[in-house]
Amino acid sequence: SKFGPAKTDNVPHKLNINGNAVEVYFTPGDNGTLQLQNLVTNNFDYDCFFSIYVFTDFNISNRMKSRFTGGRSVRGVFDRDTANGVFQEMKGFGPFAWNPPADVLIDFAEGTDIFHHKYMIIDPLHTSSNPVVETGSYNYSNAANNSNDENMLIVYSPRIANLYVQEWYKRYKISGGAIV
């Protein structure tokens, strides 16, 4: 078994599990940043919800911003230890501030513990679209994409998206968000 950049691409990426399309990617070989950019560009028609431990990859956030400025909703919960950069821009601060700002919060729900969630849910409230969940160990960072050994699952399933969005709403509410 090889690690990091020496790893070979020997995994089938597209699977069908109980009638649901599932994609599997391992970094650094499978370019997780590109997979997420494509996911956002090709599947995000209405809403994007995320909870993330590390989000420092502006390539991914710029794709989200493009959809957001086109009238889509972006809502997220960040771990407080990764609150700089992408969070600041999404919150409406800095030279590349989102205007209007996205509905993003920092998670303080666990006191001194870090919540360590890593997922994105696209269009979970619109079953007529194609609800999808991205989850796994993949952080939205350059290190995750270029040197760390991380994985990403993309599951196309209204049921799975519904389960994840219920967890997201709980995390968001605990972090001080108002559910309307």
NULUMZA-446618 format. One line per 3 residues: number of its first residue (from 1); their letters; for each residue y, z, x of N, C-alpha, C, O. Coordinates in nm, 3 decimals. Each point is the difference from the previous one (the first is absolute). Last residue first. Example, Ala and Ser with C-alpha at 12.3 -4.5 7.8 and 13.67 -1.06 7.14 Angstrom:
<sites>
2 = SA = -0.225:0.708:1.285:0.119:0.006:0.082:0.109:0.073:-0.077:0.111:0.017:0.051  -0.683:-0.024:-0.022:0.119:0.000:-0.089:0.120:0.000:0.090:-0.002:0.066:0.104 .
</sites>
This chain:
<sites>
180 = VIA = 2.919:1.004:-3.608:0.064:-0.045:-0.125:-0.091:-0.090:-0.078:0.037:-0.047:-0.107  -0.036:0.446:0.520:-0.078:-0.107:-0.063:0.063:-0.032:-0.133:0.012:0.085:-0.088  0.171:0.140:0.573:0.000:0.009:-0.147:-0.074:-0.121:-0.056:0.030:-0.114:0.035 .
177 = GGS = -0.064:0.395:0.466:0.034:-0.119:-0.077:-0.008:0.022:-0.149:-0.079:0.081:-0.048  -0.034:0.227:0.429:0.134:0.008:-0.060:0.041:-0.122:-0.080:0.113:-0.005:-0.049  -0.545:0.123:0.271:0.101:-0.021:0.104:0.142:-0.004:-0.056:0.096:-0.021:0.075 .
174 = IKY = -0.479:0.057:-0.359:-0.001:0.119:0.085:0.109:-0.009:0.105:0.057:0.102:0.040  -0.128:-0.484:-0.303:0.058:0.108:-0.080:0.010:0.128:0.081:0.103:0.067:-0.004  -0.320:-0.435:0.203:0.142:-0.029:-0.018:0.069:0.113:-0.075:0.109:0.044:0.038 .
171 = RKY = -0.580:-0.031:0.010:0.064:0.020:0.131:0.152:-0.017:-0.013:0.076:0.079:0.057  -0.330:-0.182:-0.437:-0.007:0.144:0.027:0.073:0.031:0.131:0.080:0.094:0.005  -0.124:-0.546:-0.119:0.095:0.068:-0.089:-0.001:0.150:0.023:0.107:0.063:0.000 .
168 = WEQ = -0.427:-0.320:0.234:0.135:-0.024:0.050:0.104:0.073:-0.086:0.090:0.065:0.053  -0.541:-0.064:-0.193:0.019:0.088:0.115:0.142:-0.014:0.053:0.063:0.099:0.035  -0.177:-0.394:-0.373:0.003:0.136:-0.054:0.020:0.102:0.113:0.079:0.093:-0.015 .
165 = VYL = -0.143:-0.540:0.131:0.137:0.023:-0.049:0.012:0.136:-0.066:0.107:0.061:0.003  -0.535:-0.202:0.156:0.095:0.025:0.109:0.140:0.028:-0.052:0.069:0.087:0.053  -0.401:-0.208:-0.365:-0.033:0.129:0.061:0.099:0.036:0.111:0.046:0.113:0.009 .
162 = NAI = -0.008:-0.537:-0.208:0.039:0.105:-0.093:-0.029:0.139:0.057:0.082:0.091:-0.012  -0.227:-0.471:0.251:0.146:0.012:0.005:0.050:0.110:-0.092:0.093:0.073:0.035  -0.548:-0.180:-0.053:0.030:0.070:0.126:0.152:0.018:0.013:0.046:0.106:0.041 .
159 = RPS = -0.187:-0.357:-0.411:-0.049:0.137:-0.010:0.035:0.081:0.124:0.051:0.112:-0.011  0.045:-0.583:-0.007:0.089:0.078:-0.085:-0.041:0.147:-0.008:0.086:0.088:-0.002  -0.187:-0.418:0.422:-0.065:0.062:-0.115:0.102:0.077:-0.083:0.065:0.091:0.052 .
156 = YVI = -0.151:-0.320:0.450:0.061:-0.064:-0.117:-0.072:0.053:-0.124:-0.106:-0.050:-0.037  0.180:0.228:0.570:-0.088:-0.002:-0.117:0.076:-0.057:-0.119:0.104:0.053:-0.039  -0.106:0.005:0.610:0.084:-0.051:-0.109:-0.094:-0.023:-0.118:-0.091:-0.082:0.007 .
153 = LMN = 0.093:0.375:0.489:-0.075:-0.055:-0.113:0.102:-0.046:-0.104:0.095:0.072:-0.030  -0.102:0.055:0.592:0.074:-0.024:-0.122:-0.095:-0.060:-0.103:-0.073:-0.095:0.028  0.092:0.380:0.497:-0.061:-0.089:-0.098:0.086:-0.007:-0.125:0.083:0.087:-0.026 .
150 = EDN = -0.051:0.024:0.608:0.021:0.044:-0.138:-0.059:-0.102:-0.096:-0.028:-0.114:0.038  0.118:0.242:0.504:-0.115:-0.047:-0.075:0.010:0.057:-0.141:-0.038:0.114:-0.025  0.460:-0.229:0.379:-0.090:0.099:-0.060:-0.118:-0.067:-0.069:0.009:-0.115:-0.044 .
147 = SNN = 0.346:-0.150:0.250:-0.083:0.073:0.096:-0.097:0.100:-0.061:-0.107:0.022:0.056  0.425:-0.340:-0.292:-0.021:-0.059:0.133:-0.094:0.075:0.093:-0.052:-0.059:0.095  0.188:0.181:-0.566:-0.030:-0.143:0.000:-0.046:-0.050:0.137:-0.085:-0.089:0.007 .
144 = AAN = 0.222:0.540:-0.072:-0.118:-0.025:-0.084:-0.041:-0.146:0.007:-0.119:-0.032:0.002  0.516:0.156:0.216:-0.117:0.053:0.071:-0.127:-0.025:-0.081:-0.103:-0.036:0.057  0.519:-0.076:-0.250:-0.039:-0.095:0.104:-0.123:0.049:0.076:-0.085:-0.081:0.037 .
141 = SYN = 0.144:0.243:-0.547:0.069:0.014:0.128:-0.047:-0.107:0.098:-0.106:-0.061:-0.018  -0.028:0.287:-0.449:0.087:-0.117:0.001:0.088:0.007:0.124:0.121:0.024:-0.008  -0.635:0.175:-0.053:0.140:0.039:-0.009:0.084:-0.128:0.007:-0.042:-0.097:0.062 .
138 = YSG = -0.500:0.172:-0.198:0.108:-0.080:0.058:0.138:0.060:-0.028:0.040:0.015:-0.115  -0.506:0.112:-0.029:0.064:0.079:0.105:0.124:-0.067:0.057:0.065:0.056:0.089  -0.216:-0.147:-0.601:-0.077:0.009:0.123:0.073:0.086:0.101:0.086:0.080:-0.038 .
135 = TEV = 0.043:-0.418:-0.425:-0.023:0.136:0.047:-0.082:-0.006:0.129:-0.044:-0.108:0.040  0.300:-0.192:-0.475:-0.029:-0.006:0.144:-0.013:0.144:0.045:0.088:0.082:-0.027  -0.122:-0.347:-0.477:0.021:0.120:0.081:-0.034:-0.033:0.144:-0.103:-0.060:0.028 .
132 = VPN = 0.240:-0.216:-0.530:-0.068:0.007:0.129:0.040:0.129:0.072:0.112:0.048:-0.012  -0.079:-0.377:-0.486:0.020:0.129:0.067:-0.086:0.011:0.125:-0.117:-0.037:0.002  0.308:-0.371:-0.281:-0.122:0.021:0.077:0.016:0.132:0.076:0.028:-0.003:0.120 .
129 = SST = 0.182:-0.154:-0.603:0.022:-0.058:0.133:-0.131:0.015:0.077:-0.106:-0.032:-0.052  0.130:0.215:-0.372:-0.002:-0.146:-0.014:0.032:-0.069:0.131:-0.023:-0.120:0.015  0.039:0.598:-0.064:-0.137:-0.051:0.015:-0.010:-0.151:-0.018:-0.097:-0.061:0.044 .
126 = HLP = 0.475:0.422:0.085:0.000:-0.134:-0.060:-0.138:-0.064:0.019:-0.020:-0.082:0.089  0.167:0.501:0.102:0.037:0.017:-0.141:-0.006:-0.131:-0.076:0.031:-0.005:-0.119  -0.111:0.048:0.598:-0.104:0.075:-0.073:0.028:0.014:-0.149:-0.091:0.027:-0.077 .
123 = DII = 0.294:-0.290:0.499:-0.010:-0.036:-0.142:-0.106:0.078:-0.078:-0.073:-0.060:-0.080  0.041:0.157:0.578:0.085:-0.108:-0.049:-0.038:-0.032:-0.144:-0.116:-0.025:-0.032  0.074:0.434:0.437:-0.052:-0.048:-0.128:0.097:-0.105:-0.052:0.120:0.026:-0.011 .
120 = MYK = -0.267:0.244:0.504:0.099:-0.077:-0.074:-0.068:-0.050:-0.127:-0.114:-0.046:0.004  0.025:0.459:0.407:-0.039:-0.101:-0.098:0.122:-0.067:-0.061:0.110:0.055:-0.001  -0.258:0.386:0.303:0.024:-0.135:0.051:-0.048:-0.100:-0.104:-0.116:-0.042:0.002 .
117 = HHF = 0.230:0.619:0.110:-0.045:-0.107:-0.088:0.035:-0.135:0.062:0.097:-0.011:0.075  -0.012:0.491:0.090:-0.085:-0.100:0.064:-0.059:-0.105:-0.096:-0.109:-0.051:0.025  0.395:0.499:-0.028:-0.094:-0.046:-0.101:-0.089:-0.114:0.046:-0.112:-0.012:-0.051 .
114 = IDT = 0.318:0.453:0.314:0.035:-0.141:-0.016:-0.103:-0.061:-0.093:-0.120:0.023:0.017  0.300:0.512:0.022:-0.106:-0.098:0.022:0.053:-0.141:-0.021:0.092:-0.022:-0.079  0.154:0.436:0.000:0.004:-0.044:0.139:-0.108:-0.103:0.031:-0.001:-0.055:0.110 .
111 = GEA = 0.109:0.091:-0.601:0.058:0.101:0.088:0.009:-0.052:0.142:0.072:-0.096:0.026  -0.218:-0.178:-0.397:-0.102:0.081:0.065:0.055:0.107:0.092:-0.072:0.049:0.086  0.339:-0.379:-0.337:-0.089:0.067:-0.094:-0.095:0.099:0.067:-0.040:0.099:-0.062 .
108 = FDI = 0.411:-0.423:0.190:0.006:0.139:0.043:-0.098:0.084:-0.080:0.012:0.122:-0.003  0.124:-0.676:0.115:-0.093:0.096:-0.055:0.017:0.138:0.063:-0.014:0.016:0.121  0.380:-0.422:-0.214:-0.077:0.059:0.108:-0.087:0.109:-0.060:0.048:0.081:-0.080 .
105 = LVD = 0.147:-0.548:-0.169:0.014:0.144:0.024:-0.077:0.038:0.126:-0.086:-0.074:0.048  0.310:-0.386:-0.351:-0.091:0.054:0.100:0.034:0.146:0.026:0.116:0.040:-0.004  0.038:-0.488:-0.283:-0.036:0.134:-0.045:-0.106:0.056:0.094:-0.119:-0.009:-0.028 .
102 = APP = 0.503:-0.362:0.177:-0.130:0.012:-0.068:-0.022:0.147:-0.039:0.066:0.090:0.053  0.437:-0.315:-0.001:-0.112:0.063:0.070:-0.127:0.001:-0.084:0.004:0.000:-0.123  0.350:-0.400:0.049:-0.002:0.145:-0.014:-0.118:0.060:0.077:-0.093:-0.071:0.037 .
99 = NWA = 0.175:-0.149:0.232:0.107:0.021:-0.097:-0.034:-0.077:-0.127:0.006:-0.123:-0.001  -0.202:0.310:0.520:-0.035:-0.063:-0.127:0.110:0.034:-0.100:0.040:0.116:-0.013  0.046:-0.135:0.554:-0.029:0.082:-0.117:-0.037:-0.084:-0.121:0.057:-0.107:-0.023 .
96 = FPG = 0.046:0.041:0.523:-0.085:-0.086:-0.081:-0.043:0.070:-0.129:-0.110:-0.020:-0.050  0.395:0.238:0.374:0.052:-0.137:-0.003:-0.082:-0.097:-0.086:0.051:-0.103:-0.043  -0.053:0.637:-0.079:-0.012:-0.081:0.121:0.046:-0.143:-0.020:0.036:-0.041:-0.110 .
93 = FGK = -0.231:0.343:-0.305:0.081:0.036:0.116:-0.022:-0.097:0.114:-0.107:-0.060:0.012  -0.124:0.101:-0.464:0.136:-0.053:-0.010:0.092:0.034:0.116:0.122:-0.007:-0.015  -0.614:0.079:-0.081:0.081:0.100:-0.070:0.147:-0.043:-0.009:0.079:0.064:-0.069 .
90 = MEQ = -0.398:-0.321:0.314:-0.038:-0.005:-0.142:0.088:0.094:-0.082:0.029:-0.029:-0.117  0.032:0.040:0.585:0.043:-0.128:-0.057:-0.031:-0.007:-0.149:0.086:-0.037:-0.079  -0.243:0.415:0.312:0.146:-0.001:-0.006:0.052:-0.128:-0.062:0.089:0.004:-0.086 .
87 = FVG = -0.555:0.032:0.167:0.045:0.086:-0.108:0.151:-0.005:-0.015:0.051:-0.016:-0.112  -0.237:-0.214:0.477:-0.030:-0.066:-0.127:0.048:0.086:-0.117:0.061:-0.053:-0.093  0.084:0.270:0.510:-0.021:-0.143:-0.001:-0.018:-0.059:-0.138:0.096:-0.015:-0.075 .
84 = NAT = -0.231:0.531:0.142:0.106:-0.082:0.059:-0.029:-0.148:-0.020:-0.109:-0.038:-0.043  -0.183:0.417:-0.088:0.108:-0.029:-0.093:0.112:-0.085:0.059:0.094:-0.035:-0.072  -0.555:0.254:0.182:0.026:-0.142:0.029:0.118:-0.048:-0.085:0.000:-0.114:-0.046 .
81 = DRD = -0.174:0.560:0.015:0.007:-0.022:0.145:0.026:-0.145:0.036:0.024:-0.030:0.117  -0.087:0.187:-0.574:0.130:0.039:0.055:0.011:-0.024:0.149:0.111:-0.014:0.051  -0.403:-0.289:-0.386:-0.021:0.127:0.067:0.131:0.035:0.069:0.064:-0.088:0.059 .
78 = FVG = -0.036:-0.219:-0.492:-0.020:-0.001:0.144:-0.037:0.140:0.047:0.043:0.099:-0.058  -0.041:-0.412:-0.419:0.004:0.136:0.052:-0.040:-0.007:0.147:-0.109:-0.045:0.034  0.316:-0.338:-0.430:-0.089:0.051:0.102:0.021:0.145:0.034:0.106:0.058:-0.027 .
75 = RVS = 0.009:-0.555:-0.282:0.006:0.146:-0.006:-0.099:0.056:0.100:-0.114:-0.045:0.007  0.362:-0.442:-0.207:-0.069:0.060:0.115:0.024:0.150:-0.008:0.114:0.046:-0.005  -0.068:-0.522:-0.334:0.016:0.143:0.023:-0.080:0.045:0.121:-0.117:-0.035:0.014 .
72 = RGG = 0.360:-0.470:-0.136:-0.122:0.081:-0.013:0.031:0.146:0.034:0.102:0.030:0.063  0.212:-0.418:-0.039:-0.014:0.066:-0.129:-0.126:0.083:-0.019:-0.022:0.053:-0.109  0.196:-0.297:0.508:-0.031:-0.099:-0.103:-0.028:0.064:-0.135:-0.045:-0.069:-0.092 .
69 = TFR = 0.118:0.324:0.483:0.128:-0.065:-0.031:-0.018:-0.112:-0.101:0.098:-0.048:-0.058  -0.488:0.265:0.203:0.087:0.098:-0.066:0.134:-0.064:-0.038:0.048:0.018:-0.112  -0.359:-0.261:0.376:-0.047:0.007:-0.140:0.092:0.092:-0.081:0.030:-0.028:-0.116 .
66 = SKM = 0.060:0.001:0.573:0.019:-0.133:-0.059:-0.042:-0.001:-0.147:0.070:-0.058:-0.084  -0.155:0.443:0.339:0.142:-0.013:-0.033:0.029:-0.134:-0.066:0.079:-0.008:-0.094  -0.508:0.087:0.267:0.020:0.079:-0.120:0.146:-0.013:-0.047:0.026:-0.011:-0.120 .
63 = RNS = -0.133:-0.188:0.523:-0.065:-0.073:-0.109:0.018:0.074:-0.133:0.025:-0.061:-0.104  0.131:0.276:0.488:0.085:-0.115:-0.032:-0.062:-0.088:-0.109:0.073:-0.055:-0.082  -0.317:0.424:0.256:0.109:0.044:-0.090:0.093:-0.116:-0.035:0.055:-0.004:-0.110 .
60 = INF = -0.404:-0.081:0.418:-0.055:0.030:-0.132:0.112:0.039:-0.096:0.006:-0.050:-0.113  0.112:-0.023:0.558:-0.049:-0.127:-0.055:-0.054:0.021:-0.142:0.023:-0.083:-0.088  0.121:0.452:0.360:0.104:-0.064:-0.081:-0.043:-0.136:-0.053:0.061:-0.050:-0.096 .
57 = DTF = -0.322:0.512:0.249:-0.008:-0.145:0.019:0.097:-0.069:-0.095:-0.024:-0.011:-0.121  -0.088:0.490:0.151:0.104:-0.040:0.093:0.003:-0.151:0.023:0.079:-0.048:0.081  -0.328:0.473:-0.353:0.051:-0.131:-0.043:0.119:-0.033:0.089:0.113:0.037:-0.029 .
54 = VYI = -0.542:0.350:-0.051:0.089:-0.061:0.098:0.039:-0.139:-0.051:-0.086:-0.083:-0.028  -0.133:0.357:-0.283:0.014:0.097:0.108:0.099:-0.050:0.105:0.096:0.069:0.034  -0.120:-0.197:-0.578:-0.033:-0.041:0.135:0.031:0.109:0.102:0.102:0.068:-0.009 .
51 = SFF = -0.139:-0.277:-0.536:0.006:0.128:0.069:-0.047:-0.029:0.141:-0.106:-0.059:0.020  0.301:-0.270:-0.460:-0.073:0.031:0.122:0.018:0.146:0.039:0.102:0.062:-0.032  -0.025:-0.501:-0.365:0.002:0.145:0.024:-0.072:0.023:0.132:-0.100:-0.067:0.029 .
48 = CDY = 0.330:-0.363:-0.330:-0.072:0.039:0.121:0.021:0.150:0.018:0.113:0.048:0.009  -0.060:-0.462:-0.427:0.022:0.132:0.059:-0.083:0.018:0.127:-0.111:-0.051:0.013  0.163:-0.399:-0.236:0.075:0.097:-0.080:0.036:0.127:0.077:0.118:0.028:0.022 .
45 = DFN = -0.362:-0.414:0.166:0.078:-0.064:-0.106:0.090:0.098:-0.075:0.103:-0.042:-0.054  -0.425:-0.028:0.516:0.098:0.095:-0.051:0.092:-0.072:-0.100:0.098:-0.063:0.038  -0.450:-0.147:0.241:-0.053:0.077:-0.112:0.101:0.088:-0.071:-0.029:0.048:-0.110 .
42 = NTV = 0.093:-0.347:0.516:-0.083:-0.075:-0.095:-0.042:0.076:-0.124:-0.046:-0.062:-0.096  0.325:0.248:0.462:0.056:-0.129:-0.038:-0.078:-0.065:-0.113:0.060:-0.058:-0.091  -0.221:0.466:0.281:0.128:0.021:-0.070:0.056:-0.133:-0.051:0.044:-0.008:-0.114 .
39 = LNQ = -0.432:-0.015:0.377:-0.029:0.073:-0.124:0.127:0.017:-0.082:0.001:-0.026:-0.121  0.038:-0.154:0.554:-0.056:-0.097:-0.095:-0.029:0.066:-0.135:0.024:-0.060:-0.105  0.119:0.338:0.451:0.108:-0.092:-0.036:-0.048:-0.101:-0.104:0.068:-0.027:-0.098 .
36 = LQL = -0.390:0.315:0.282:0.089:0.068:-0.095:0.117:-0.088:-0.043:0.039:0.001:-0.116  -0.334:-0.169:0.445:-0.075:0.018:-0.125:0.089:0.066:-0.107:0.000:-0.041:-0.115  0.173:-0.001:0.553:-0.003:-0.128:-0.071:-0.074:0.012:-0.132:0.043:-0.058:-0.100 .
33 = TGN = -0.043:0.435:0.376:0.137:-0.028:-0.046:0.003:-0.130:-0.079:0.061:-0.006:-0.107  -0.466:0.130:0.323:0.028:0.072:-0.124:0.138:-0.026:-0.055:0.018:-0.008:-0.122  -0.355:-0.225:0.472:0.144:-0.006:-0.028:0.033:0.061:-0.137:0.030:-0.072:-0.095 .
30 = DGP = -0.467:0.047:0.349:0.022:-0.070:-0.127:0.146:-0.003:-0.046:0.028:-0.041:-0.112  -0.206:0.264:0.530:-0.043:-0.140:-0.007:0.039:-0.076:-0.124:0.018:-0.121:0.006  0.041:0.610:0.149:0.109:-0.095:0.005:-0.038:-0.146:-0.025:0.089:-0.084:-0.015 .
27 = TFY = -0.259:0.363:-0.309:0.099:-0.034:0.101:-0.046:0.057:0.135:-0.076:0.097:0.004  -0.166:-0.267:-0.492:0.004:0.097:0.108:0.104:-0.045:0.101:0.005:-0.117:0.038  -0.155:0.022:-0.598:0.061:-0.041:0.126:-0.001:0.116:0.098:0.016:0.116:-0.039 .
24 = VEV = -0.206:-0.317:-0.483:-0.014:0.102:0.104:0.058:-0.056:0.129:-0.031:-0.112:0.040  0.028:0.030:-0.624:0.021:-0.054:0.134:-0.004:0.116:0.099:0.048:0.109:-0.029  -0.226:-0.232:-0.508:0.040:0.099:0.099:0.015:-0.072:0.133:-0.083:-0.084:0.037 .
21 = ANG = 0.007:-0.006:-0.611:0.028:-0.056:0.132:0.049:0.112:0.090:0.087:0.078:-0.039  -0.416:-0.004:-0.390:0.137:0.011:0.050:0.011:-0.063:0.138:-0.084:0.022:0.087  -0.331:0.027:-0.344:0.091:-0.091:-0.070:0.145:0.008:0.043:0.084:-0.072:-0.054 .
18 = NIN = -0.429:0.340:0.263:-0.005:0.025:-0.145:0.100:-0.085:-0.077:0.063:0.048:-0.094  0.013:-0.140:0.560:-0.070:0.125:-0.026:0.012:0.031:-0.148:0.109:0.028:-0.051  -0.034:-0.437:0.442:0.002:0.024:-0.143:-0.084:0.124:-0.024:-0.121:0.001:0.025 .
15 = LKH = 0.419:-0.212:0.426:-0.123:0.047:-0.063:0.019:0.006:-0.151:0.112:-0.004:-0.051  0.120:-0.174:0.557:0.007:-0.008:-0.145:-0.136:0.032:-0.060:-0.101:-0.064:0.030  0.168:0.073:0.447:0.123:0.056:-0.053:0.005:0.003:-0.153:0.066:0.086:-0.057 .
12 = PVN = -0.461:-0.052:0.469:0.042:-0.083:-0.113:0.121:0.067:-0.066:-0.003:0.120:-0.027  -0.091:-0.055:0.549:-0.020:0.063:-0.130:0.036:-0.099:-0.110:0.105:-0.064:0.007  -0.052:0.048:0.494:-0.135:-0.033:-0.043:-0.035:0.061:-0.135:-0.117:0.025:-0.029 .
9 = DTK = 0.500:-0.088:0.441:0.010:-0.016:-0.146:-0.137:-0.045:-0.050:-0.028:-0.120:-0.005  0.129:0.428:0.462:-0.016:-0.135:-0.052:0.006:0.000:-0.153:-0.029:0.102:-0.063  0.253:0.233:0.470:-0.087:-0.011:-0.117:-0.008:-0.145:-0.047:0.101:-0.070:-0.002 .
6 = APG = 0.183:0.251:0.357:-0.128:-0.059:0.042:-0.095:-0.021:-0.117:-0.102:-0.067:0.015  0.542:0.288:-0.049:0.009:-0.146:0.011:-0.130:-0.069:0.041:-0.013:-0.120:-0.021  -0.075:0.601:-0.152:0.132:-0.057:0.025:-0.004:-0.151:0.007:-0.074:-0.064:-0.073 .
3 = FKS = -0.399:0.261:0.153:0.114:0.062:-0.064:0.128:-0.074:0.035:0.006:-0.075:0.097  -0.591:0.002:-0.133:0.123:-0.011:0.077:0.115:0.058:-0.082:-0.008:0.010:-0.122  -0.570:0.023:0.160:0.117:0.000:-0.084:0.124:0.000:0.088:0.005:0.072:0.100 .
</sites>
